[in-house]
Amino acid sequence: MSEIEKLKELIDESENIVFFGGAGVSTESGIPDFRSKDGLYNQHDVQFDMYQPEYLLSHSCLVNEPKIYYEFHRQKMDTRNIEPNNAHKYLAALEKAGKLKAIVTQNIDGLHQKAGSKVVYEIHGSALRNYCMKCKKEYPYDYIFESKEPIPKCSCGGTIRPDITLYEEGLPDDQVDGAIRSIAGADMLIIGGTSLTVYPAASFINYFKGKNLVIINQAEINVRTAPNTLIIKDRIGRVFSELAKLQGIKL
């Protein structure tokens, strides 16, 4: 039996599946991940080379050097014209079939919702939402990208920021609660496209007490697993494309 046939068998016997994913889910849509050799953290850009990548995505940078922060955000975080790939589409189909109960994502691109998924916990927020730091007024998803001001300002004088969780900031309580509750109640957890190196998000998988654990990732993941864990070292888009063919799902 092939790995993908085994994955199909596990899905067939499960009724409460949760998917936990990271940047690798969106790379096949053209969005770079963070830590691979071609990832965001390893891209050389004269304008930003003097800064640590983590700093450019930090609360400190937003507050202390906002012009740098917004320039980096506009150049690197614009996913408005990016389309979902087969990984996103398969998960949406699995939810529609009643098997997948929730997606927990570290991504901020909104592609799961764009593919049709309804229950998505965005534990790092979304670049498609913006709000005023002072009065909390919400602004359209493209406001920061379209603004001619280096630092976008609200009518109240406050700074408009994307609704994403930066380094040094706490994760959104409602999203964390939903994610942990879903993982804890799942009978199957599929982890895909993540190196599990970003905490506290990576620790969420410790809440899983179900039967079937599956890990799909191109690179090796350093995580303690049960002996019966199914580990597939491959692109998640390819795995889900093949899986959809076996299940007769049209993506």
N, C-alpha and C positions, 0 to 999 in steps of 0.2 A: 504494500500500500504506500502510495506517495505521501509526502508531507501535506499536500493540498487536499488529498482524499481524506487523510486523517483529520484535518481541520474541518472539512465538511461533516464528517461523522460526529465530531464534538459539538458543532453548531446544531446539528439535527437533534441531539439528545439534550440540548440546553434550552431553557425557557426564559431566562433572565440574564441576558448578556450585556456587559458594559464594555465600552471601548475607551482606552486611555491612550491618547496620542500626543505626539510632539511635532517638531519642525519637519521631520522626514515625511510626514503625511502630505505636506504641501510642496515639497521640492519638485515633484513631477508636474506641478502646475507652473513652475518657473520661479518659485520663491526660494531663495537660498536659505539653508539652515544656518546655524550659528557656528558650530565647532568643527565641521569637516574642513578638508584642505581648501575647498572652494567656498566655504561658509562666510557669513557676514563678518565674523571676527578675524578672518584671515585675508580679507580684501584690503588692498593698499590704495588709499586715497590720500593724496597730498594734503587735502584740506583737513583730514581727521587723523592723520598718522601720529600726531603728537599726543593723542588721547588714547587711554585704554578703552576698548570697546564697551566694557561694562559701565564705565563712567558715562559714555554717551547715551546710555539707556538708564541713567540713574536719576533719582530725585535731586541729588546734589547738582547735576548738570542743568536740569530744568530750572532750578532756583537761582543758581549762581552764574551760569552762562547760558541763558535762555536762547540767545541767537544761535549759538552752536547747536544746542539741543534741537531746535525747530528745523534748522537746516539739515541736520542728520535725519530727522524724522521724515521730512519731505522727500529726501533723496532715497532713503532706504526702506521706508515703511508704507509706501503707496501701493496698495494691492487692489485698487478699485477696478482695474481692467483685467484682473487675473480670474481665470475660470476654474471651477472644481475639476479634479481629475477622477479617475476610476475608483480610487480609494474613497474619496468623499461620496461618490455616487453609490458605491456598493453599500456603505454604511447607511445611507439614506434608505436604500431599498430594504436592507435588513430591518430597519426600524419600522418601515411600512408593513413588513411581513409579520410584525409583532414579536420578533425575536430579540432585537436590540432595544434595551430600555433607556439607555443614556449614553452620551458621549461626554467624556471629560477631556478637554483639550488645553494644552499649554499655548496653542497658537492664538494670534490676535487678528487673523485675516478674515474671519467670518465665512470661510469657504464651506464649512459644514452646513450652515444655514442656507447658503446659496445653492447647495446641492439638494436641499429639501429636508434636512434633518430638523426635528422639532425640539427634542430635549438635549440641549447642549450646555454644559457647564464650562464657561470660559474663565478658568482660574487665573489667567493673566490679563483678563479684560479684552477689549477690542479696539482696534485702530479705526473702526467704522463708527465709533461714538465719540462725541466731544462735549465738554461742559466747561462752564466758567468756574474757576477755582474760588471765586468770591461769592457769587450769588447762586451758583449751581444751575444756572440756565443751560439748557441743552442746545447744541448746535448741530446742523446737518453733517453727515459723514464726510463730506468733501470740503468742509469749511476751512480747515487748516491748510489743506493742500492748495486751495484756490485763493486764499487770502494773500493780498499784496503786502501786508505788514510782516516784517521779520518776526515779530512777536504778536500773535493775534490777540486782540483785545475785545472784551465784551462791552456792551453799551454802559454797563455799570462801572467800567474801568478795570475790572478784573481780567486776569489772563485766561484765555481759553486753552485747555489742554486735552489731549486724547485720553479716553477712558481706558488706559492700559496700566498694568501694574509694573512700576519701574523698580529697579534695584533700590533697596532701602525702604520700600513701602510694603505694607502688609497686604496679603491677598484679600479679595472681597469676601466677606463672611458668608453671604448668601450662596455664592458660587461654591465655596469650600464645603459648606454644610451639605449642599445638594450632591456634590461629587462624592464625599465620604459616605453619605447615606446610600447612594447608588452602588458604590463599590462594595460596601459591607453587605448589601442584600443580594448581590449577584451570584449566580451559580457558575458563571463563566466570565473571565476577564481576559480581554485581548489587549495586549500592550503593543503599540506599533509606532515606528518612526520616531523613537525617542531614546536618547542615551541614558536617561534616568540619572542625570548629574545635577539637575537644578532642584534645589530644596527650598521650601518644604514640599513642593509638588510631588517630587519623586517618592516621598515617604507615604503618599496616599495609598499606594498599592499594598501596604502592610495591613490595611483594613480588610483585604479580600480573604474570605474564609471559605470560598466556594470550592467546587470540584475541579474545574478545568481552567488551567492557566496557559495562555498562549503568548509567545513573544515573537514579533515579526520586526526584524531590523537588519539593515545591511551590515552594520558594524557589530562587533561583540559588545554585549552589555554585561557590566559587572553587577550582578544582582543574585542573591541567594534564591534558588528555586527548588521546588519539590522534584523528586526523581521523575515524575510522570509529566513534567512541564513540556509542552511542545514548543520547540524553538526553531524558527525558520529564518535563515540568514538570506534575505532577498529584499528586493524593493517591494514595498507594501502595495503599490499600485499594480505591479505584475501579479502578485499573489492573489489580490482580490479580483483581478480580471479573470484569472484562471478559475478561481473559486466560483465566480458568477456563471461561467460557462458550464461548470459541473452542475450547478443548481438550476440552470435554465433561466437565469436572471439577465435581462437585457439592460445594459448600462447606457 
